[in-house]
Amino acid sequence: MVTLSAELSGSYNSAVLGKNLYEEENGTKNIHVVNSRGAATTQVLIARKLNEYASQGMPFEEVVDKIEEYTTSLRTYLFGDTRSTKKERKIIKTICNDRRCIKYQTSHDRYKRRRDPESSQARGMKKALAKMVEHMGSEGRDLTRRQFVISHCNCYERAVYVKELIKKHLHAEDVDIVDTKGVSSLYACDGGIIVSY
């Protein structure tokens, strides 16, 4: 099972408890709970990698070792704006306490004084998104063969723009866009983008 980050949700601890209870009654089985250390996009990537390993016929223990190693290699970036609610900002801060996760945002307030706030805000968002993608490449890792997943909350065009930036500047070929669903939408906030690779 692949859960939301243990830092965000009780789903990980609940799953571990369920696993332990099952094994007490039925003996040890091939059950492993993966803490995604993220939401939405990290879960997609981990599930895909699990399928890849299992399809190769690897023994269960080897799959567990490899997936835990893979999970620690993932990076997550969030994009939102400062108009998000206090509760949403607290959730994002919790996610970003993980050093592998970085938040980019635009400040809505600075656009209020301009004549064309919508146009100014759009330019500000594009700059912040470009900066986010630039930062992805600053680690020096070869990202050309990494799988990228972009999750968006009611902003498909923004997700497409990020995909184009990733392909252009990071030369990545495998970039997918998915909608946020369920509780993951809360972490992205309306208009938010989550990118994992």
N, C-alpha and C positions, 0 to 999 in steps of 0.2 A: 504494500500500500504506500502511496506517495501522498503525504499530507502537506498542508500549509505549514509555514514556518512555526516551529514550537514557540517562538517568541511572540507570535501573533495570535495563535489560536490554541485551544485545548484539544484540537483534533489529534495531534501527535500523541499526547499523553493518553488520550482515550483509546487510540488504536493500540498502543503498547500494552495498556491494561487489558484490552480485549484479547490480544495475542497471548498474554501471560495466563489469563483465565482459561482460554481454550486449551493451552498446552498442559495446564494442571489437570484438566479433565481427560484429555485425549492423548497426552504424550507429545513430545516434540515433533513438530511438522516443519515443512519448508515455508515458514512465514517470516517476512521481514518488513519492518516499517521504516520508511525513508523520510527523514526530515528534510524537506526541500530547501529549507532556509530562505524561502521566498514565497511567492504566490503566483498564480496564473501561469506566467511564461516559464518559470523554473520547473513547475510541475509537468508542463507539456514536454519540455526537453528531457526530463528524467524518464518519463513514461516512454518516449520514443527510444531512448537509449536502452532501457530495460527490454523493450521488444527486440531491439537489434541483438543484444547479448543472448537473449533466450532463443532467438531464431537460429543462432549459431550452435545451439546445442550445448552451451556451457553448463557445467555443474552448478547447482544452486549456490554453493558457498563462493564459487568464483564470481558469479553474477553479483552477489552481495558485496564482495570486496571491490569489484570494479565500479559498481554504481556509487558506492560511498566515496571512492576516489574521484569519480566524475563530478559528483555533487559539489565537492570542495573546489573544483576548477571553475564553476559557473560564476558569472558576474551578472548583476542586475542593476539596471538604471531606471529611475522613475522620472517622469516629467509631469509637472502640474503647475498651477498658478496659485498665487497667494489669496485668491478669492475662495479657496476651499475652506470648509468649516474648521473650527478649532479641533473637533474630534477627528476629522480627516487628517489634519496636520499632525496630530499626536500619533496616529496610526503610521503615517509615512515616516515620522521620526523614529518610531520603533523599528520599522523595517530597515531604515538606513543606519541604525547603530551597528549593523553588520558592515565591516569595512569593505566588503565586496559590493556594496550597494550605494549608489550615489544619486542624490536628487538634484534635478535642475528645475528651476522655476522662473516664471516671469513675474514682475511686480505690476499689478494692475494699477496701483496708485499713481505711478509716475506717468501713466498715459492719460489720466483724467484732465491734466492741465493743457493738453494739446488740442488743436482744432479738430483733428480727425482721429479720435481715440481708437476706433476699430482698426483702421489701417496701421496706426502706430503699434497697436497691440499685436497685430499679425506679424509685423516686422520683428518685434521683440521676441515673439515665440519662435520664429524661424532662426533667429540668432542663437537663442538658447538651445534649440534642437541641434543646430550645427555644432555648437560648443560641446554638447553632450556626446555626439558622434566623434568629434575630435578627441575628446578625453578617452573614449573607448580604445582608440589606437595608440594612446600615449604610453600604455603599459609595455609596448614593444613585443607583444605576442603576435605570432602569425595567425591572423583571423580568417584567412582566405578559405579554410576548410571547416571553420566552426559553423554550427547550426545557430541561426538567430531566430528568435520568435519575438514578435512585436504584438502586444496586446493593447487594445484601445478601448476607451469608454466613451462611446458616442462621438468619435472624431476620426472616422476612417481616412479622410483626406490627409490628416496630420500623420497618421500611421504610414500612408503611402509615401509621404514626403521623407519620413525617417528611413524607410526602406531604400529609397533612391539614394539618400546620403550614405547609407551603409555600403551599398553596392559600389558607389562611386569612389568613396574615400578609403574604405577598408577592403575593397575588392572581394567581398564575400558573395558567394553564389547562392547559398542556401538560406534564404530569408523569407519567413512566413509571417502572415498577419492573421491574428485571431481576435474575435470579440471577447471582451471580459464577460464572464458569466457568474452568477451567484455571488457569493461573498467576495470574490476577487474584484468585483466592480467597486466595492467599497474602498479597497486599498488603492485603486487607480484614481478614484474621484472622477466626477464628470469632466470630460475633456482631457483626462489623463492618459499617459502612455507609459507602458512598462516594457522594457527591452531586456531580454536575457540571452546570453550566449555562453 
